[in-house]
């Protein structure tokens, strides 16, 4: 069991590392620096099992850095560790995105489905629908885009809803074209 001062020290270091890695990743696009920061943070906190859900954030950011460098195998390894440590819906979303970029659509669909089961984030439906669309499973894509729009309207209008409406329009156009060729 950690003392209060040890817990405070961990949280201080945690937020500093997240801040530094976010700046390197998203503001400065210094992916190698972000990877270096996060690797050190992971190595120094591996014994802290009680903080595993927080350490998973390091792995999520590490996955983003590798993904941005198009090192998909390393991105997959990092995000899989985050899934193992806590398995939040966005962990499954991120891993699904990596699988999708690797062309493993079935694994992407499985992870987006798990994200949906863990929380009704409209983005999970939108992400899974796009994979169905790419697989030319238009019925499943239409169902997920519709669900994304329904869930978006519960929280607020989001970019995913706008894209979902565009895809629904494309699917409708494809269906009409298919009818005209019969």
Order of alpha helices (4+ residues) and beta strands (2+ residues): alpha-alpha-alpha-alpha-alpha-alpha-alpha-alpha-alpha
